[in-house]
Amino acid sequence: MKTMQFLLVGALACSALLLSACTHKSPSSTGSEEDAQDNFVPSKELSANYTLLDLFYIYGHARNEIEGSVDAYVGKGSALDSKNAFGEKSCTKGYYDVCYMYNQMNDPYTRYYDPTMAAAMLASLVESEKGLRIVGIESAPYDEFDVELFVVTSADEGARNLGIQEGDLYSMDDLMMAYEEYSGQDTIMLDIARPLQNQLYLVKVKVAVEEIGRLPTVYLHYEQDGMGDSIPVIRITEFDSKTLDDSGTYGEFAEALKKTAGSKATIIDLRNNGGGDTDHCIAAAEQFLSKGDTIVIDIIADADSVLADGRQKYIQKLDTVIVVAGQDGSARDRYVVMLANEMSASCAELMLSAIASNKKSPVVGTLTYGKQIAQLGIAKGEENEDIPIALPDGLAIITAMYSYDKDWKLYHDLGIVPDFEIKTRKAQMEKAVELASSATYRRTAGYGTERLGHFAKPAVQTRGRSPLKAMKMRYKIIR
């Protein structure tokens, strides 16, 4: 029996890793017959992926996008099919036909990565990024400016002797860029912004660093309200099953809740959170809900066996799964304010929707991305005998699910509307603190009413949008 691993995933459309190309030409229009022959992909890989699309691509039969036979895709791929809509390569020459087949699907999130790229892509879906940590400091998110920065809240003697000071501001992006050139040295030169006499000056300082296997995804800090009370702010950057904490994002989040036990109000910051593993965002949302509250309603494409002419075959079926809170959450009595923006998507929106629809918790910021679909990632892995079909040698990522909120309402391609639309980060945080301090406002806004155009290939390409985060796990189901 083949080994297989099924991962139902979903998140924000991505920059460097995602989306399939949407225009294609046959080899005859771009090269010779010899080129077309070179493009012919091994029949096993093409056939395996054809079967997966036939069974799990939720739009395939509804939109009549899948041809009646795999033969329709043989010899059709060309170099045009090596890249996705953002110009990122996902197929080498021997696999052009497979990428051509995926590129014929109108859903830009349904795509394929050949064996030379599959392992790295699969790892990126479940793990937070590796990076560097500045040794000897404590820091917190800083919202005075409309870029994501961290402020140094304390520095030990060693860090100060090297050059960094309390109040210095640094960018995580700068640390990530430094990591790309990192070769194990104890110190690096880092650009920081230093406040002096009510002005900021860009200076280069030496800092001690150490490599972190995986970066944290949850950050806790406190904001002071007008009465001098501290309001905890829990920032979640993404939802991963593997982070700095062995228990993933939810483990980090649970620890933040424990540290803030007794708080009457809490701000959850999901700005720029592109999504991730749904096990983790559902578990995080559940901590604010009561037993029996509906978190999400999923419609999932699955394979079902039937008898036809005395033989067993597989066909696509749709399952409805209602996910409810299994117990009262540890923070169900807290007043919650949520921060979101146009880069908050998928799993982050699931958490927003679950808490807002059940608790009427207010949302501050800007209209969210609007992604209410998820992808099934299929690669060889754990033993499974439920669906005895040939598996790909590469990685298949197929849109296999769409969702509703607890009231059977949709925000897909519409976005979640904030109760207070505020564009600047500082003003967003100030309003969130104000609401958390009074702890009385109940959500009245709903979902968007105009299509955003994120889920059609021409619209994606025309907008030229390149969000920060790669697609992250939304569902992880072992079948």
Disulfide bonds with the S-S distance in Angstrom:
Cys91-Cys99 2.05
Cys281-Cys347 2.03
